[in-house]
Amino acid sequence: MSILKLSKSILDVLYYIGISGVLLILVLFILYNNLSAIQLVYFVTPFSIIALVLYVLIIRNFRKIIVLFYNEVFFGLETSEYLNQIGIYLIVSMFLWKVPPFVASLFSNPSVVRFSLPIGFDSSISLIAIGLFFIALSEIFKKALKIKQENDLTI
């Protein structure tokens, strides 16, 4: 179980760094008053901040899953819910990162629309696929919990 302790420790550090980062970005955003870029900054930045908060929530849910695994609660309803939330947060955060800059570019220069769909680990398609994987994994854990409960009753 030492790998679970190490994983939890790493996730703890990432979680607190993430919270600190989000708070720092919020403070900088509040203090920032550059009126020349007001349209783009005030449209894109709030969505980016929300996406960062979602990433912090993803790390928080991973921490909670690791704690459940460490306590040998593998097929609990909580595990399934955390996995489902991670999947939803990944998909929503991808849209919050990608859609606002695209919409802002439409308003800033409507004659030139730039849209790219890179393929790789950091691409939009990969994030959607990983999010859907976590949602599907959540359903598998729910079914495993149901089978476990039925198995416990037959003894």
C-alpha positions in Angstrom: 0.0 0.0 0.0 3.0 2.3 0.0 2.3 3.3 -3.6 -1.1 4.6 -2.5 0.5 6.7 0.2 3.0 8.1 -2.3 0.1 8.9 -4.7 -1.9 10.6 -2.1 1.2 12.7 -1.0 1.8 13.8 -4.6 -1.9 14.6 -5.1 -1.9 16.6 -1.8 1.0 18.7 -3.1 -0.7 19.2 -6.4 -4.0 20.1 -4.7 -2.5 22.8 -2.5 -0.4 24.2 -5.4 -3.6 24.2 -7.5 -5.6 26.1 -4.8 -2.7 28.6 -4.4 -2.5 29.1 -8.1 -6.2 29.7 -8.6 -6.2 32.2 -5.7 -3.2 34.0 -7.2 -4.8 34.1 -10.6 -8.0 35.5 -9.1 -6.1 38.2 -7.2 -4.1 39.2 -10.3 -7.3 39.2 -12.4 -9.0 41.5 -9.9 -6.0 43.8 -9.8 -5.5 43.8 -13.5 -7.0 47.0 -15.2 -5.7 47.1 -18.7 -8.6 48.7 -20.6 -7.0 48.2 -24.1 -7.6 44.4 -23.9 -10.8 44.5 -21.9 -12.9 42.6 -24.5 -10.6 39.6 -24.8 -9.4 39.4 -21.2 -12.7 39.8 -19.5 -14.3 37.3 -21.8 -11.7 34.6 -21.8 -10.1 34.8 -18.3 -13.2 34.0 -16.2 -13.7 30.8 -18.2 -10.1 29.9 -17.8 -10.3 30.5 -14.0 -13.4 28.2 -13.9 -11.5 25.6 -15.9 -8.6 25.8 -13.4 -11.0 25.4 -10.5 -12.4 22.3 -12.2 -8.8 20.9 -12.5 -8.3 21.5 -8.8 -11.6 19.6 -8.2 -10.4 16.8 -10.3 -7.3 16.5 -8.2 -9.4 16.6 -5.1 -11.6 13.8 -6.3 -8.5 11.7 -7.2 -7.2 12.3 -3.6 -10.6 11.1 -2.2 -10.5 8.0 -4.4 -6.9 7.2 -3.3 -8.0 7.5 0.4 -10.9 5.2 -0.3 -8.6 2.6 -2.0 -6.2 3.0 0.9 -9.0 2.1 3.3 -9.9 -0.8 1.1 -13.2 0.6 -0.1 -12.9 -0.3 -3.8 -16.5 -0.6 -4.9 -18.3 2.0 -3.0 -20.9 4.4 -4.3 -18.6 7.3 -3.4 -15.9 5.9 -5.7 -18.3 5.7 -8.5 -19.6 9.3 -7.9 -16.0 10.7 -7.8 -15.1 9.0 -11.0 -18.3 10.3 -12.7 -17.5 13.9 -11.4 -13.9 13.6 -12.7 -15.2 12.7 -16.2 -17.7 15.5 -16.2 -15.2 18.0 -15.0 -12.7 17.0 -17.7 -15.2 17.5 -20.5 -16.5 20.8 -19.2 -13.0 22.2 -18.5 -12.0 21.3 -22.1 -14.9 23.3 -23.4 -14.1 26.2 -21.0 -10.5 26.2 -22.3 -11.2 25.9 -26.0 -14.5 27.6 -26.8 -14.0 31.1 -25.3 -10.8 31.9 -27.2 -12.5 30.7 -30.4 -15.5 32.9 -29.8 -13.3 35.9 -28.8 -11.4 35.5 -32.1 -14.7 35.7 -34.0 -15.4 39.1 -32.4 -11.9 40.5 -32.6 -11.4 39.7 -36.3 -14.5 38.2 -37.9 -12.9 37.9 -41.3 -10.2 35.5 -40.1 -11.4 32.5 -38.1 -8.6 30.3 -36.7 -9.6 26.9 -35.5 -7.2 24.0 -35.0 -7.9 20.5 -33.8 -4.5 19.0 -32.9 -4.2 15.3 -32.2 -2.2 14.3 -29.2 -2.4 13.8 -25.5 -3.2 17.4 -24.8 -5.8 17.7 -27.5 -9.5 18.4 -27.1 -10.4 14.9 -28.5 -8.1 13.2 -26.0 -9.6 15.2 -23.1 -13.2 14.3 -24.2 -12.2 10.6 -24.6 -10.6 10.5 -21.1 -13.6 12.2 -19.6 -15.9 9.7 -21.3 -13.7 6.9 -20.0 -14.0 8.1 -16.4 -17.8 8.3 -16.8 -17.9 4.7 -18.2 -15.6 3.6 -15.5 -18.0 5.1 -13.0 -20.8 3.0 -14.4 -18.7 -0.1 -14.2 -18.0 0.6 -10.6 -21.7 1.0 -9.9 -22.4 -2.4 -11.5 -19.6 -4.0 -9.6 -21.0 -2.5 -6.4 -24.4 -4.0 -7.2 -22.8 -7.4 -7.9 -20.9 -7.2 -4.7 -24.1 -6.4 -2.7 -25.9 -9.3 -4.4 -22.9 -11.6 -3.6 -22.9 -10.5 0.0 -26.6 -11.4 0.3 -26.2 -14.9 -1.1 -23.9 -16.1 1.6 
